[in-house]
Amino acid sequence: QVQLVESGGGLVQAGGSLRLSCAASGRTFSRYPMGWFRHAPGKERDFVAGISRSGGTAYADSVKGRFTISRDNAKNTVYLQMNSLKPEDTAVYYCAATPSEYIWVVHTTRYEYEYWGQGTQVTVSS
C-alpha cells in the first residue's frame, strides 16, 4: 500500500504559475505509474496528466503546453508544474498511483488508479 500527500496548492492570478508536489510513502515508488486529476464544483474528477514508470507522459488537451508532469524516484515524489494558469484551472487537484509491471504504461482514467491523495486546492483569479 502507498500513501500520497499533495502540497503546493494556493491562490494565484491568471497567467501565474504553481508547482504541485505529491510525496509517496514506501520503497516501491518507482513501480507505480502516477497521475494528477482535478475536481471542480459541478464537474467530474478529470484527468490532467500522467507519467509512466519510465517517464513517458500524457496530458489532457486542456493543459497541453502549459502543464508538465515529472517524477523523482529518489525522492518518492511526482510534480505538476502549472504555467499560464487560467481561472478554469481552479479545482482540487489529486495525485494518484497504481502498481504496474509495465514500465511504459500511462493511465489516463480515474478507474485505473488504486491510491489517492487527499487533494490540494488551486484557485486562479481573473
C-alpha positions as CSV (number, residue, x, y, z in Angstrom):
1,Q,0.0,0.0,0.0
2,V,1.1,3.6,-0.7
3,Q,0.1,6.8,0.9
4,L,0.1,10.1,-1.1
5,V,0.3,13.6,0.2
6,E,-0.1,16.6,-2.1
7,S,1.2,20.1,-1.4
8,G,1.8,23.3,-3.3
9,G,-1.7,24.5,-4.0
10,G,-2.9,28.0,-3.4
11,L,-4.3,31.2,-4.8
12,V,-2.7,32.7,-7.9
13,Q,-3.6,35.2,-10.5
14,A,-4.4,34.3,-14.1
15,G,-1.2,33.9,-16.1
16,G,0.8,32.8,-13.0
17,S,2.4,29.5,-12.1
18,L,2.3,26.9,-9.3
19,R,4.1,23.7,-8.7
20,L,2.3,20.9,-7.0
21,S,4.1,18.1,-5.3
22,C,3.0,14.6,-4.3
23,A,5.1,12.7,-1.8
24,A,4.6,8.9,-1.7
25,S,5.3,6.6,1.2
26,G,7.0,3.3,0.8
27,R,10.1,1.9,-1.0
28,T,8.4,0.9,-4.3
29,F,7.5,4.3,-5.7
30,S,9.4,3.6,-9.0
31,R,7.0,0.7,-9.7
32,Y,4.0,3.0,-9.8
33,P,2.6,4.9,-12.8
34,M,1.4,8.2,-11.4
35,G,-1.3,10.7,-12.3
36,W,-2.8,14.0,-11.5
37,F,-6.5,14.7,-11.6
38,R,-8.7,17.6,-10.8
39,H,-12.2,18.1,-9.5
40,A,-14.1,21.3,-10.0
41,P,-17.5,22.0,-8.4
42,G,-20.3,20.5,-10.5
43,K,-17.8,18.5,-12.7
44,E,-16.4,15.1,-12.8
45,R,-12.9,14.3,-11.5
46,D,-10.9,14.8,-14.7
47,F,-7.6,13.5,-15.8
48,V,-4.9,16.2,-16.0
49,A,-1.6,14.4,-16.6
50,G,0.1,11.0,-16.2
51,I,3.6,9.6,-16.1
52,S,4.8,6.1,-16.6
53,R,7.4,4.3,-14.6
54,S,9.9,5.1,-17.4
55,G,9.0,8.7,-17.6
56,G,6.6,8.7,-20.5
57,T,3.9,11.3,-20.2
58,A,0.3,12.1,-21.3
59,Y,-1.8,15.2,-20.9
60,A,-5.4,16.4,-21.1
61,D,-5.8,18.6,-24.2
62,S,-6.8,21.5,-21.9
63,V,-3.4,21.6,-20.3
64,K,-1.0,20.6,-23.1
65,G,1.8,23.1,-23.5
66,R,1.0,24.7,-20.1
67,F,1.5,21.8,-17.5
68,T,4.4,19.5,-17.1
69,I,4.4,16.3,-15.0
70,S,7.7,14.8,-13.8
71,R,8.9,12.4,-11.2
72,D,11.9,12.0,-8.9
73,N,12.1,8.3,-7.9
74,A,15.0,9.1,-5.4
75,K,12.6,11.4,-3.5
76,N,9.5,9.4,-4.0
77,T,7.8,12.5,-5.4
78,V,5.8,13.4,-8.5
79,Y,5.4,17.0,-9.6
80,L,3.0,19.0,-11.6
81,Q,4.4,22.3,-12.9
82,M,1.5,24.6,-13.9
83,N,2.2,27.6,-16.0
84,S,-0.1,30.2,-17.7
85,L,-2.8,29.3,-15.3
86,K,-6.4,30.2,-16.2
87,P,-9.5,30.7,-14.0
88,E,-10.9,27.4,-15.5
89,D,-7.9,25.6,-13.9
90,T,-9.5,26.2,-10.5
91,A,-10.1,22.9,-8.8
92,V,-9.0,20.5,-6.1
93,Y,-6.0,18.6,-7.5
94,Y,-5.4,15.0,-6.6
95,C,-2.4,12.8,-7.0
96,A,-3.0,9.1,-7.8
97,A,-0.9,5.9,-8.1
98,T,-1.4,2.3,-9.1
99,P,1.1,-0.6,-9.3
100,S,2.0,-1.8,-12.7
101,E,4.5,-4.4,-14.0
102,Y,4.9,-2.4,-17.3
103,I,7.4,0.4,-17.3
104,W,5.8,2.2,-20.3
105,V,2.1,2.4,-19.4
106,V,0.4,5.7,-18.6
107,H,-3.0,5.5,-17.1
108,T,-5.4,8.3,-18.1
109,T,-8.7,7.4,-16.4
110,R,-9.5,7.6,-12.7
111,Y,-10.8,4.0,-12.6
112,E,-7.3,2.7,-13.3
113,Y,-5.8,4.2,-10.2
114,E,-5.9,2.4,-6.8
115,Y,-4.4,5.0,-4.4
116,W,-5.3,8.7,-4.0
117,G,-4.1,11.6,-2.0
118,Q,-6.3,14.0,-0.1
119,G,-6.1,16.8,-2.6
120,T,-4.9,20.3,-2.7
121,Q,-6.9,23.4,-3.7
122,V,-5.8,25.5,-6.6
123,T,-7.6,28.8,-7.2
124,V,-6.9,31.0,-10.1
125,S,-8.3,34.5,-10.0
126,S,-9.1,36.6,-13.1
